[in-house]
Amino acid sequence: MSTLYDQSRIAREESSIPVKQSLRKDAQSLTYSFSETSKHNFPVNTQNFIKMHTPISSIAGFIAILVVQIIFGIVFGAFSEYGKEILPHKDGEPALPTNLGSYPHFQDIHVMIFIGFGFLMTFLKKYGYSATGFNLLVASLMVQWALIARGCFEMEDGKIRLTLGGMIGADIAAATVLISMGALLGRTTPIQLLVMGLFEIAVFAANEYLQLEYMKIADVGGSITVHAFGAYFGLAVSFILRPKKSDLAITNNLEGPSYTSDIFAMVGTIFLWIFWPSFNSALVAGADQERAILNTYLGLAAATVVSFVLSVLVSHEHKLDMVHVQNSTLAGGVAVGSVCNLLIHPYGAVLIGSLAGLISVLGYRYLSPGMLNKLRLDDTCGVHNLHGMPAVLSAIFSAIFAAAATTTEYGDSLYNIFPAMQSRNSTDLMEDGHHSEPTPFGGYGRSAVEQAGYQLLGILSTVAIAIVGGLLTGVFLRSPSVRIIPRDKQHDDEDSWEVPAP
């Protein structure tokens, strides 16, 4: 491979002078052609198209990305500091406990973000560079932005305190943008992804704080705040960026997999599958963490078996469909996310995982084509089937198990899982009668049924906020000032990358 690439590079360098001369002549003739045709009734939108798709506009986009990185650096310099527990302790001061024990989980989530998501999106036959490369770029930017955005809600003495726990939360937040990116894969430029990510993380951080601190929902695996939010935010953006009816006639044979690209995508699936229990259990500890790991694994295993069987039953030729194997096998991890630390019992995890595999495969087989044909809503990676619907399923089950939760079954841990259910006279109250954390909506002392209602309200409000935020972001991304990839150039690495000659 490297030999072929080097030969191609040498050939380009040897022919660089005549090619440049030829390009200069072509550019001159092209300029003349445009000036001549503009005297006639040359369509205005075509002239705008020419302006919006020059190399200069592409370079300007990457310069904008650099400017954003510089701004991040300034913000970190002015408003951030290490967490108190990782600063050297002075004489006479006790050393505070650190989060170093969470580092294995941090590593696992890092693998999911940068390898799992990246390679899962390499299924398009000529978009492997962009899938892995833009995944790396977007995640690197969004982790920093998430540290800032989430940190604004937890500032101490005017400073954002950076800890390993905060890094794990930022990694998980970055996953939200990568999920949305999957809905738009192949149809957006790097600057569009940057703008979408900046908007999305800001809205995500606010919604996450709303759901966890004021609604006090149980969602340790992020099915509601991460998967549902990312899926429906991305779908809303995709709806605004959908092609015109007249553009549907323009065909692009690159919007599909090849044998090799599907194998690379399976690498992403395997990495995500292996490390998903860490994703769901990273934010809890002790017995809760162990339950989360076990329940997630059982959910994934059940979803995998059901996905394989159902794929054969519903596929056109009654053979396995790689789309189902790459994606629906992971749906169990999403579906148990909101309940993974609850006492759902092994059979409950298997049931939830099985249902997730079922709705995911059926979604890929019937719902996605219908959305494309009826609404012109293109969901490239099928995030609605992998993240959206399984997340809603998880929220429904979280309400069911919340309604059945009692101190008889959970003991005192019930109030760690559902903080708003603790009594108003709990010893956790401070001396002045107020909790150190924000008082939840409706106050403390919720009943199990009330907590179940808040779980359902959590998914409804999250989906609504995600859709509204996505629609507004999509409107901005469709503005004339933002470069748009024409339909016949979509799903092609050559729009942004130097691709070796075949």
Stockholm file with secondary structure:
# STOCKHOLM 1.0

chainA/1-502         MSTLYDQSRIAREESSIPVKQSLRKDAQSLTYSFSETSKHNFPVNTQNFIKMHTPISSIAGFIAILVVQIIFGIVFGAFSEYGKEILPHKDGEPALPTNLGSYPHFQDIHVMIFIGFGFLMTFLKKYGYSATGFNLLVASLMVQWALIARGCFEMEDGKIRLTLGGMIGADIAAATVLISMGALLGRTTPIQLLVMGLFEIAVFAANEYLQLEYMKIADVGGSITVHAFGAYFGLAVSFILRPKKSDLAITNNLEGPSYTSDIFAMVGTIFLWIFWPSFNSALVAGADQERAILNTYLGLAAATVVSFVLSVLVSHEHKLDMVHVQNSTLAGGVAVGSVCNLLIHPYGAVLIGSLAGLISVLGYRYLSPGMLNKLRLDDTCGVHNLHGMPAVLSAIFSAIFAAAATTTEYGDSLYNIFPAMQSRNSTDLMEDGHHSEPTPFGGYGRSAVEQAGYQLLGILSTVAIAIVGGLLTGVFLRSPSVRIIPRDKQHDDEDSWEVPAP
#=GR chainA/1-502 SS CHHHHHHHHHHHHHTHHHHHHHHHHHHHHHHHHHHHHTTSCCCHHHHHHHHHTSHHHHHHHHHHHHHHHHHHHHHHHHHEEECGGGSCCCTTSCCCCCSGGGHHHHHHHHHIIIIIHHHHGGGBTTCHHHHHHHHHHHHHHHHHHHHHHHHTTSCBTTBEEECHHHHHHHHHHHHHHHHHHHHTTTSCCHHHHHHHHHHHHHHHHHHHHIIIIISCCCCTTCIIIIIIHHHHHHHHHHHHTCCCGGGGGSCCTTSSBCHHHHHHHHHHHHHHHHHHHHHHHTTCCHHHHHHHHHHHHHHHHHHHHHHHHHHHHHSTTSSCCHHHHHHGGGHHHHHTTTTTTSCCHHHHHHHHHHHHHHHHHHIIIIIHHHHHHHHCCCCTTCHIIIIIHHHHHHHHHHHHHHHTCCHHHHGGGHHHHSGGGSCTTCTTSCTTSCCSSCCCTTCSCCCHHHHHHHHHHHHHHHHHHHHHHHHHHHHHHTSTTSCCCCGGGTTCGGGTSCCCCC
#=GC SS_cons         CHHHHHHHHHHHHHTHHHHHHHHHHHHHHHHHHHHHHTTSCCCHHHHHHHHHTSHHHHHHHHHHHHHHHHHHHHHHHHHEEECGGGSCCCTTSCCCCCSGGGHHHHHHHHHIIIIIHHHHGGGBTTCHHHHHHHHHHHHHHHHHHHHHHHHTTSCBTTBEEECHHHHHHHHHHHHHHHHHHHHTTTSCCHHHHHHHHHHHHHHHHHHHHIIIIISCCCCTTCIIIIIIHHHHHHHHHHHHTCCCGGGGGSCCTTSSBCHHHHHHHHHHHHHHHHHHHHHHHTTCCHHHHHHHHHHHHHHHHHHHHHHHHHHHHHSTTSSCCHHHHHHGGGHHHHHTTTTTTSCCHHHHHHHHHHHHHHHHHHIIIIIHHHHHHHHCCCCTTCHIIIIIHHHHHHHHHHHHHHHTCCHHHHGGGHHHHSGGGSCTTCTTSCTTSCCSSCCCTTCSCCCHHHHHHHHHHHHHHHHHHHHHHHHHHHHHHTSTTSCCCCGGGTTCGGGTSCCCCC
//
